[in-house]
Amino acid sequence: MHTSSNDERVALTKDPANSRRCVAIVSPFLDKRHGTERAVIECISRLAGKYEVHLYSQRVEDVDLAQIRWHRIPKLPGPHLVNFLWWFAANHIWRWWNRRFSGVVPDIVFSPGVNCLDADVVSVHIVFATFIRQVRSELALGRTSPWFWPRLLHRRLYYRLVERLEGHVYGRPQLALAAVSRRVADELARSYGHKDRISVIYHAFDPQQFSPQRRASLRAEARSFLGLDAGEFALLLIANDWKNKGLPCLIEAAGMVHEPGLRLFVVGGDDPVAFRSAIAHRGLSGQVCFLPPRPDVEFYYAAADAYVGPSLEDAFALPPAEAMACGLPVIISRNMGVSEIITHGHDGLILEDPRDSATLAGLIRQLMAYPELCSQLSQKAALTTRSYTWERNAQEIRDLIEQVHVQKKTQEKLRPREAS
């Protein structure tokens, strides 16, 4: 069985105090274009020098493989559900093989989400038991054309499968859960109980990449690149699921503002065709621009005058936090986990109802009309996010790993006594 990405054993850097500590990380793919996966990458880069890290994944990008061991698991072509079933079984097989024949015996198994049955620590970015209730109406066959029924049935099967796995995995009393926000922690407690084993570990950002100074240095070039005039006010939204992240509400609100100097930049990989008619209906043709993701995402923050994210549901949301770190005023919905670190009117503006386009339009008008408000929010936002670094995030994850490791060792010592 092929167990490494390059068929070579790499030298693993260990902390002498943790010379026998081994951590297996189980994630189907990793890259910095997705929030959950980016958080895992940032954590791995900071844990690699402390532990012997073995990564089980099908696809890996943006990861320094010099200090970790990547066990590549093949990906099956075809529907996502088929590959997920294969992935779920295969990562167990690969890890069993390594334990049996390579002597790789992890002290801790870490997983972002439901990827295996034997995880010791799981970071939770979405609770499917809650998510399915929220999108139940969208999954009804009667609401779509029969042409889309196969895709809809696929989604329903996948969501139900993950929900069942959540109940099996999250219901284990010995499992430690790290929720990315208090909102997610509360959803976990309501759905699966065990409040005492749920920690809240917020996402973070790189202060070297995201800062007011970095934004200022890029601003002139970024605005010129995007064709922004000095008097134009640019709103920014960065997301992978534009509908869920509130783009329909944002388009409607921008139309209500009805200012020719207002520009809206939407970054992501979704298809903009579905939003063209709404843009035209609201008289925004020529004012809305769809842009592809780029690794130096701070370039977009530099060009913008405000970040707006009226998400219907978001466990945390990295882009608003990164925008705040850059010194951008932000408007976000209460349904986003990042709202837990924001005080309305002090370091950001919070929209209580993510579908309330009229109120959102009013908040946008405030930012456009009062530069002093923008300045105040910008300065306070940068101060608020200063302590949310990836070093802090990784340290909290490491503390949780150590706590779970101690508990496992204690349980192992008690077993012979219980047996006797």
N, C-alpha and C positions, 0 to 999 in steps of 0.2 A: 504493500500500500504506500502510495506517495504521501509523505507527511510534511514536506517543506516546500516553500516557494522556489527555492534554488538548489535543493538537494544537498545543501551543505550545512553543517552545524556551525552556527555563529557563536562567537564568544559572548556570554551573557554576563553583564555587569551586575554584581550583587553588593548590597550593603552587608558588611561583615556581621552586623547584628542580626541580619535576616538571611544568613547564608543558606538556611534550609527552607526558606519561604518561597513557595512557588504559586503564582497566580495564573489561572487560565481565564482568558477573556473570550466570550462566545458572542459573536455578532455577525450576521449574514454579509454585511459589507460595511466598509468605512471610507468616508471621504469628508471633506470640509464643506461640501455644498449643502449638506443636510444638518439641521440643528442637533439632533440626537447623536448622530455619528461624529459630528465635530466635537461634541463634548467628550465622547469616548476617546478620540484621538488626543485631545489636550490632556486628558487624564493619563493615558498610556505614556505619553512623552515625559510625564513627571514621575510616574511610578517605575519606569523601566530601570532607573538607577537604584531603586530601593528593593525591587523584587526580581525574581526570575519570571519573566512574562512570556506566556505562550498564547498566541492569538489564533483562534479558529475562525476562519472567515472564507467566504467565496471570492470576494473582491476587495482589494485594499489599495487606496490611493492616499496621498498626502501623509503617509506614515513613515517615519525613519525606522527602517528595519535593522539598523546596525546593532541595537541592543535588545531586540526581542526575537522570538522565533515564530514565524508565520507558518501555520499548517494550512495549506490551501485545500479547500474542499471544492470539488467541481460543482458547477452550476448546471442544472438541467434546463434545456430549452423548453419553450411552451408557456402555458398559463402560469401566473404567479402562484396560484394555489398548489399546483403540482410541484413547483420548485421548493415552495415552503415546506411541504410535507417531506420531500427528499432532504432538504437542509436540516430539518428538525431531527430526523432519524440519523442522518450522516454525521452530524457533529458528535452525537453520542458514540457512534461506531469508531470514528477517528480517535476520540479521546480514550475509549476503551483499548484500542489497539496500542496507543502510545503508553498507556499504563502497563499493559501486558508485556509488550515487546521492547519498549524504549525506556522504561523506568521513569516516565514523566507522570508523577503523582502530585496533582495540585493540592496545595493546602486550602486554597479558596478558589471557587468557581464564580466568576463575575459575569453578569449578563445585562445588557441594556434592553429591557423588555423580556417577553416570554420567548426564549430561544432554546431552552432545555428544561428538563425535569429536575435536575440535581443542583441547580445554582444555590450558592450560599448567600450571595448578595445580588440583588436586582435593582438597577436604577429604572424608575418608572416615569415615562414621559407621556403616556396616555393610558387611560383605563377604558378598555373596550366595552366593558359592561355599561359604562356611562355613555360612551360615544355612540353605541348602537341605538340607545334610547333617543338620542338627539337626532339621528339621521333616519329613524324608522320610516318616516313619511317619504323620504327620497328613495327608499329601497322598495317601495311598492311598485309592482309591475304595471298597475293601471295608470301610473303617472308618466310612463314613457312609451315610446314607439316599440312595437314588437321587435324591430331591428336591434334594439339595445337590450333585449331581455337576456341573451346569453351573458353579456358583460355584467348585467345587474345580478343575475343568479350567481355568477362567479364571486362577485363582491359579497353577497349575502352568505355564501358558503364559507368564504375566507373569514369574515367577521365573526360568524358563529363559532368557527373552529378556534379562533384566538380567544374568544370569550370563554369557551370551555376549558382551554388550556390555562387561562388566567385563574379560573376557579380551582383548578387542580394545583397549580404552582403557588399562587399567592395564599392559598389556604393552609399551606404547610406552616405549622407554628414555629419552626426553627429558622425560617427564612427571614433575612434582614432586608427591608425595603428602603430605598432611598428615593423619595419623591422630589421632583424638580421644583415643586411649589407647595404651599399649604393647601391650595385648591385640589391638587392631585392627591395629597395625603388624606384629605377629607373624603374624597371619592373612594379611595382604597379602604378607608375605615368603614364607610357605609356599605360597601359591596362585600368586603372580605373580613372585616373585623381586625383584631390584633393591633390596636392603636399603639401599644407599647413597643412594637418592633418597626415602626415607621419613622424614619428620619427625613427631614427636609434639607436638601442640599441644592442650593440655587445654582443655576448656570452662571457663567462668568465671561470675561473677555480679556484680550491681550492689551494692556495699557500702552504698549509700544506701537501697536497697530491702530488703536482707537484712542485718540486724545484730541483736545481742542487745538493743540499745536500742530498735530499731523493734519487735521482738517484745514487749518489756516494755510498750511504750506501747499496744499493741493487745490485749494478753492478756485483760484483764477484759471488754472489749467482745466479743471473738471467742468466748470461752467462754460468755458469756451468750447470744449469738446462736445457738450450737449446742446450748444447753440442758445444758451441763456443770456438774455440782455440784463443790464444792471438793474432795471426796474421790475423784472419779473420775479415772481414768488414761486418757488419750486417745492411741491410736496413729493414725498417719496414713500413708496411701499415696496418692501422686499418680502417675497413669499413663494412657496411652492404650490399652495392650494389657494388660488386667488379668491374663489367663492367663499371658502371658509374664513379666509383672512379679511373678509369685509370689503372686497373691491366693489361689489354692486352698490353698497351703501356709500362708499367713498365717491363713486362716479355721480351718484344722485346728489350728494352734498356739494360736490364741486360745481354741478350745474346750478344749484340754488345760489351759490356764491356769485355766480355770473360776473366774473371779473376777467377781462381779456388778458390781464397780466398774470393770471394764475396758470401754472403748468403742473401737470401730474406725471410722474415717472414711476412706472411699474416694472419691477425687476423679478424675473423668475422664468420657469420653463413651461408654463401653461400655454394653452392656445388662446391668443387674444381674440379670435374670431367670435367667440361666444359673447364678447362684450362690445363689439363694434356697434351694434344697433343701439344699445343704451347710450353709448358715447355720442352717436349722431343725434339721438332723440333729445339729449340734454344740451345740444349745441356746443359740444366740446371737441368737435373735429379739429385737429391741428393743435390741441392743447394737451392731449394725452399721448404719451410715448411709451412703448413697451421695449424693454431692454433685456439683454441676456445676462445671466450671472457672470461675475468675474471674480478671480481669487482676491484681488485687491479691492474688496467691496467698499473700503473706506473712501474710494474715489467717488462713489455715488453719494455717500454721506457728505462729502466735501461740497458737492454741487448743490445739495438741497438746502432749503431754508427751514423745513420742518419735516418730521417723520409722522405719518398718520397710519395707524393700524387698528381699525375697528373690528377686530376678529370676533367671529361668532363663538369660537372656542379655541383656546391655545394654552397648553400646559404651562409654558413659560414664555417663549418667544425671544430668541437672541437678537434679531435686528433692532427692536426698540432699545434694548439695553446697550447695544453697540452705538446706536445713534446718540443716546444720552451721554455715553462716555466721550463721544466726539464733540459734545457741546451743542447738540441739536435739540430744540424744543420738540416734545413728542405729544401726540394725542393718541391714546390707546383705549380699548374697551375694558370694562371691569372684568370681562370674561377671560382675560389673559393673566397668566400667573405672574408676569412681570409687574402687574399693577400692585402687587403686594409690597414692592419696594419703593413705590411712588406715592407722594402726598399731593393730592389734587390742588392745583394753584400754586404749589411751592416749587416742585421740580418736574412737573409734568401736568398734563390735563387728561382727565379720565372721563370717558363716555360711559354712562351707566347702562344704556341700552344700545347694543351694537347695531341695531336696525333703525335707530332714531337719526335719520339723515338730516332733519331740520336742526337738531341740537348740534350735530357734527358740523354743519355749515356755519352755525354761529361761533363755534370754537375756532374754526379756520379763519373766519372774519376777524376775530379778536387778534389772532397772531399777525394777520396782514395789516391791521389798523394800528397796532400798538407795538412798535419796535422795542420799547422798554420792557414789555412783558416777555417778548422773545429773549431778550438779553438776560432777564432775571431767571427764566426757566432754564436757559442754556447753562448759566453758571452753576445753578443749584443741581442740575442734572449731572454735570460732570463731577461734582463733589459727592453726590449720592452713590454713584457707581464706582468710585475710586477703590472701595474695599472689596469689590466683587471681582477678584482676579482668579485666574485658573490655578495659581499656586494655592489659594485658599480652598478652592473647590477640590483639588487633588488631595490636599491635606485632610479634608473632611472625609473624603472617600477612604483614604488610608486609615484614618482613625476608626472608621466603621469596619474595615477589613480586619484590623488588629483586634477589635472587640469581638468580632465573630470568630476569629481564630482562637482566641482565648476560651471562648465559650465551647467551641468544638473540642479543644484539648481537655477541658474540664469534664465534659460529658464522656469522653473516651476513658478518662481515669476512673469515673464512677461506674462504668459498665461492669467491670469484674466484680466490684463490691456488690452491685445489685444482683448479679448472677449467683453470687455465693450466698 
